[in-house]
């Protein structure tokens, strides 16, 4: 499993997220997914309910034309295949 370390977000990833026309909040959720957090952990970190995280991810998946968290990670990190 590939995960993004805690710390500053590399500029390449921020640039990649901007390509998909994600809101700032959607970008925050995506970064936390890539860091390996569960929806429950993301909700606690962002002080929102878990259903809101699920809703954000649904919208992100639709915008990015993917179907899974692993596909999300692959697409954001620029891997050639979707898992």
Beta strands, then each sheet from edge to edge (+ up, - down):
end
